[in-house]
Amino acid sequence: MRLSSIIKLFEGEYQERYKDQILPSHQRALSRLKDCRSEYSPRMKLACGDCDKTTYLPHSCGHRHCPHCQQHDSQHWIDQQLKRRVKGRYVMMTFTVPAEFRPLFYAHQKALYTLLFGVIWETLQTFSQKDKQLQGTPGAIAVLHTHSRRLNYHPHIHVIMPMAAFNKSQQLWREKSGNYLFDHNALAIVYRAKLLAGITTLTLPLPTSYPKEWVVDCKAVGQGDKAIIYLGRYLYRGVIREKDILKVENGKVTFAYQNAQTHQRETRTLEGAEFLWLIMQHVLPRGFRRSRNYGFLHPNSKLLKQIQLITQVFIKPPKPRKRASVKCPCCGGKMAIVQTQINSLRPAKWQEKPALKPQVVTL
């Protein structure tokens, strides 16, 4: 079921129940997602070059949390990251925020998400430079997630990182042998200390109690390509796929998810307003970037081409992917966009002439 339809059904109840907790970013997202590709959206005019047929289509909302949009941007991100791969094995590490800190993170999202990225990169850089086999600057791809599989608020950052580093002063590329990059217990200790110090520096109150031992999950991911594709698919589509919304009945929404421990598919049923709250609390602050690259994998780094030359790794740039085109409903020709952002029509007038529905095809 479409998320926009669920918003239309339960928006009033959601606004009333959570009126004191809804942020401006939530209101913007709710408005955009509700009108995505609907009769209330701005429209674009298309014309066929073969038969002069013209038609109108509603714009997609383009919001980065919409499960119905941004597929092109998601694939573009994946292509760019795959193009930056280097020789060697990769690992994926997950840095989790303990449950006791989640209310604090939710109340100060922009500041603490920024701190979290910085602390993790500083920790990894320190370990890489002090490691006897590496002794250099690493490269890393970091992606922030704020949800668990059940869609509860659960901020954590996934880091994909080659088991290698580059020493710029010595012009040396070193790959690490063995089955792991860094000791996960040592990583957790340093990560914990740096994050606590950072929160204190921001003069924010620490929880009255929190665990002494934190967890950093580390696992090998081969050449890194599958891990990049996995994270990329979740980057621009929001926190739930519309095909996982199974049913809406009796004022409740049922969705499916995969249990992280058992890997079995399970379902969860919530009241409509609660379901919307669950979705909206994962909307990021305006302008905040969920994905960041560090070290020699940073887009502005001049070291990557040098490293690929040294290691004799030449990755062919992916072919530019074309956006979906629209097929003429009359003759099957390709339709071109001739005007955009046309004011929407009233719903009744929009439905006056149903006409033939254009087909969207991917080239």
N, C-alpha and C positions, 0 to 999 in steps of 0.2 A: 504494500500500500504506500502511496505517496506521503511523504512527511508533510507536505503542504496541506493535504487534506486533513491530517490529524491536527495541525495547528488551527485550521479553521473550525474544527469541531470543539476543541478544548481551550482555545485562547482566552475566552472570557473567564473561565474557572481558574486558569493558570494565573492570569493577571490579578484576580481577587485574592487567591490563596497566598501568592508569593510577592505581593506588591511591595513589601518592605525589603525584599532581598534581590529584586530584579535590577541589574546594572544597565547603564545606557547601552553598552555593547550587546546585551541580551535583547533589548528592544529593537535595535537596528537589525540584528540577525533575524529575529522573529518576523519582522516586517518583510525583509528580503526573501526569506525562505517561503513565507506564506504565499507570496505573489509570483514565485518562480514559474515561468512559462504558463501563466494563467491569463485569463481575460483582462486582469488588472495590470499586467506587465506592459511596459512600453513595447511597441511592435517594430518590426523591420519589414520593408517592402522588398519583394523579390520579383524579378522579371526573367522570363525565358527568352533566350536569344534566338530560338528556333521558331517558336509559334506566337511570340508576343503575349503569352499568358502572364498575368501578374497576380500575386497573392501576398498575403500578410502572415507573418509568424510572430508569436510572442518571443521576446528576448528571454534567455535564461537569466537568473539573478546574478550569477557570477560570484556568489559569496563563497569564500573558501571553506565554510563549514557545511555547505549544501551537498548532500549525498548524490544529487542529480547533476551536478556541474563539475567543471574543472578537470575532466578526464584528460584533456589535451595537456594541461599544465602538469599534471601528475606524471604523464609519460615523458614530457620534456625534462623534468627533474631527474627521472630515472636515467634517461639517455645521457645527461650531463655528468652524472655521477659515474656511470659505467665508462665514460670516456676518460675519466681521471684515474682509472685503476692502475696499480703498479704491480711489479713482480712480487711474488711471495704469497704466503697464506694470510688470511684475515681472521680476526676475532670480533665477536659482538659482545659488548658489556652493557649491563643494565644497572643504572644507579637509581635506587628507589628512595623516596622520601618517607620516613616512618610515619605511621598513622597519627601519632601525637602531634606532628607538625602540619598536618593537612589543613586544619582551620586557619592557621597562621598564613600558610601559602595562599589559601583562597582569598583571604582578606587583603593580601599585599602581592597580587599576582605578578605584576610587571617587574617590581623590584626583586622579588625572590626567584622568579624564573630566570631573570638575567644573572643573578648571583649563582644559581645552580649551574648554568652553562659555564660560567667563568671558573667556578670551583672545580668542576670536573675536568676541564681542559688543563687547568693549572696542575691538578693532581697527575694526570697522564703525562704531561710534559716533564714534570719532576722525575717520575719513575723512569721515563725513557732516557733522560739525560744521565741518570745515575746508574742505569743498567749496564753491566760490564760488556754485554754483547752488542748493545745499541749505541750508547754514548752520543746521542744526537737528537734532532727535532723530529717528532713523529708527524703523521697526518691523521686526521680524524673527521668523520662525518657524524654529527650529533643531531638527534631528532627528539623533540619533546612530545610526550604523550601525557594526557591528564586523566585518562580513564582506565579502568579495569575492563575485563571482558564483560562483566555484568553492568558496565557503564557507570559504576560508582566513581567518585572523585578520587584519583589515585595518581598524583604527579610522579613521573619518572622520565629518565632520559636514556635512550638507546644510543650507543656509540659503536660505529663500525670502524675498525682500525687495522691497518696492515701490521704484521709482525716484523716491522722494519723501521729504520730511522736514517736520516741524512745529516751528516756532520758537515756543515757548510764551510767551516774554517779549514778542515782537512780534505774537503771534497770527497768524502767517503760515504758510500751507501752500504749499510749493514743490515743483514737479515738475521733474525733470531732463530736458533735451532730449538728443538724440544717441542713439547706438546702444549705449552701454555705461554702466554705473553708475560703477565705479571701475577704474583700471588694475590688471589682475590681477598684474602683476609687482611693483608697489608694495605691493599687499595682501600678497603672499607674503613680502616682505622684513620688513614690520612684524609680521606673524603669526609668522614664525620667531623674530624677536628677543624678542617678548613671551613666547612659549612656552618658549624657552630660559631666560629670566630667571625665569619661574614655576617651572620644574623645579628650578633652582638654589635658589630661595627655599625650596622644600620639602625642601632638603638631600638630594635624590636624585642619584645619579651619572649624569652624561651619558655616552652611548656614546663609545667611544674615537675613533670617526670617524663623520661623517655629512655629508650633502650641504650645500654652501654655498648652492645654489639650490633652493628649495622650489616647489611648484606649488599654485596656487589656480585651480580651473577655474570659469569664469563663462560663463553663457549666458542669453539672453533666453527667458522662458517666457510671453510674452503677458500675459494678465490674471491669471495665477497659479493659476487653478482646476485645470488639468490637472496641474500640478506638486504641488499640495496633495493631490489625489486619489491620485496616484502614491505619494507618501510615506505617506499614510494607510493604504493597503492593505498596506504592509509593517510597520506600526507594532505591531500586536497579534497577529501570526500566527506569530512565530518567524522563522527564517531560510530555511525551505524550505516549499514547498507540497507537500502529500502527493501530489498528482497528478504532481509532478515526480520522485517516487521510482518508477522504472520497474520494477525487478525485484530480487529477493533470491534468490540461488542460489549454491550451493557456498561458503557462508560469506561471500559478498560482496554489497555493496549498490551498485546502479547508479542514479545520478540524473542528471537533465538540467538544463542551465543555458544561458543565452545569453551567448556570447562578447561582451565589452564592445567589442572592437575591430572584429570582423567582423559583429557582430549576428546571427551564425548560431547555431543551436541545436546544442549539443555535449553529450556525456555524460562522466561520470567514474565510475570503479568503484573502490571501496575495500573493505577487509576490514570486517566488521560492527562490530568494536570501534573501529576507526579512524573509521568514519563517525559513531558515537555521540560520540566525542571531538570531532570536528569540529563537531557540533551543540552539545554542552554548553559548549564554550569561549566561546560567544556569549551565555550566560546572564548577565544583568547582576547586579550586586550588589543585595542585597535592599533594596527601597525606592527604588532609583535611578530617576529619571525620564528616559526616552529623549527626550522631546519638551519643548521650552521655548519660550515666547514672550517677546519683549523689546520695550522701547520702547512706542509707542502701541498695539502689538498684544498687550501683556500683558493677561491677563484682568482685572486690577485697575485698569488704566489708565482714567482718566476722560476721556482726550483723544479716544478713538476716535469717540464719538458726536458730539463737537464737530467733528471733522474731516469726518465723513460729512455733517454739516449744512452746513459751509462749502462742500464740494465738490458738494453736491446729489446725494450717492450714498445711496440708501435701498435696502438689501438686505432683502428679505422673509425673515424667519426661517424656516428649514426646518420642515416639519411633524414633530412628534415621531414617531419610528419605533417601531412596536410590535415587541416580541419575537415570535419564532415561537410559534405556538400548536399544541396537539396535538389531532388529530382522533380522535374515538371510533372504534375499529375495528368497533363493532357498528352504530351508527346514523348515524355521520358527524357527530354534534354536537360542539360545542366542549367540551373537557375542561378542568377547572380544577384547579390544584394545591391540595391540601388539607393536605399534610404534606410536610416536607422533611427532609433529613439523617437518613434512617432508616438504621440500621446495615445494611451489606451482608450478604447471605446467602452461605452456602458455595456454591461453583460447582455442585455436584451438585444441591442443592436449588433453586438459581436456574433450572436447566434442567428441573425436574420437569414444569412446566406451560408449554409453549411459548406457548400461547394465540395470540390474534391480535395481530400487531404494530401498535401505533399509528402513524399517519402524522403526520409533522411538516410543517406547511404554514406559509408566511409570509403574513401578512395584508398 
